[in-house]
Amino acid sequence: MTSMTKYGVVALALALSGVTNADLKSIDDDELSGVTGQSGLTVAYSGRATLGQFRFEKLGTYQVDGITMGGAGVTADGSAQGLGAYFDDAIATIDIGPDGTLDVRWEPGAGSAIDWGFRANEVSLISSTAQQVSLLSGVEAWGYLRRAYRRVEPTAGANGLPVGSNMYTAFTVEDLSSTVTPDTLGLTGAYVRGTESGGQAIGGATLTSEFSRWANDGAAGFSSPLSDITDGFAAMEYTYRPVSAADSPTGVETVAVEVHGFAADIGMTSLSVGQVDLGVMRLDNVQVHDTVLTFTP
């Protein structure tokens, strides 16, 4: 879903570029005093993006080389399914409320979902002494996005920091694979789907009980996502928020991720290490509730 955020930035930039060409008209102070927010901006997006390298550096380095993002057709398996190479038929709706709350919704313009794809040449770790270890090679993944909602709350909490950003997404990973080599992890047929898409079904009554927040329109302040799960999509809702030094367990400013809910079936047809096949893996009805992860730099 990080890629969804990148797509949102691109789409917003394209929308704003059109505004710069419009005729400008001055407004007086009385008119300006009544402006509290703008709602209802809709952007239709179609595109594909490439990135030569992504690096995250701390004591060591996490590095991804040769990235391509777009529709499922950027992968060999997605292309074989007849899907295109562009992330398209995507509609982004941007609303700003009177209190400054920002809502961004990604939904399909037609049909029930948007196909997405990701490809990377290599994923590796580099130590502080420049020793490099390849984790994955020839990574390809594709699936469907049913919808992604993001809400950013500007209101400050008791510690004076912003409340945070809430994100909900309903998606699938239809196939995740990497090349089997003597030096890397090999993945074949890995997937992430809804709990009701295969294996033992949880059932609507249990889902409503387990995810009461979702049953009461709690996902990013929008409609109930339980239908996403029953229709075969994995679902996840989390909040990202800053943590003050006074509230941090280590006494330094940091960030926290609150996972309000996650429900999915996860598996793969083959997992290998250094070309040694470790067999099939299946996790049926994975559920995570009310979990907080606090990251300390």
TATAKA-V918752 format. One record per run of one state. SS is the DSSP state (A for helix, B for strand, O for the rest). FROM is the first residue (numbers start at 1). LEN is the number of residues. If there is no record, write none. Layout:
SS_FROM_LEN, SS_FROM_LEN
This chain:
O_1_1, A_2_18, O_20_9, A_29_5, O_34_7, B_41_7, O_48_1, B_49_9, O_58_3, B_61_10, O_71_1, A_72_3, O_75_1, A_76_5, O_81_6, B_87_10, O_97_5, B_102_7, O_109_5, B_114_13, O_127_5, B_132_25, O_157_5, B_162_16, O_178_7, B_185_4, O_189_1, B_190_4, O_194_10, A_204_7, O_211_1, A_212_4, O_216_10, A_226_5, O_231_3, B_234_10, O_244_10, B_254_15, O_269_1, B_270_4, O_274_2, B_276_2, O_278_3, B_281_15, O_296_2
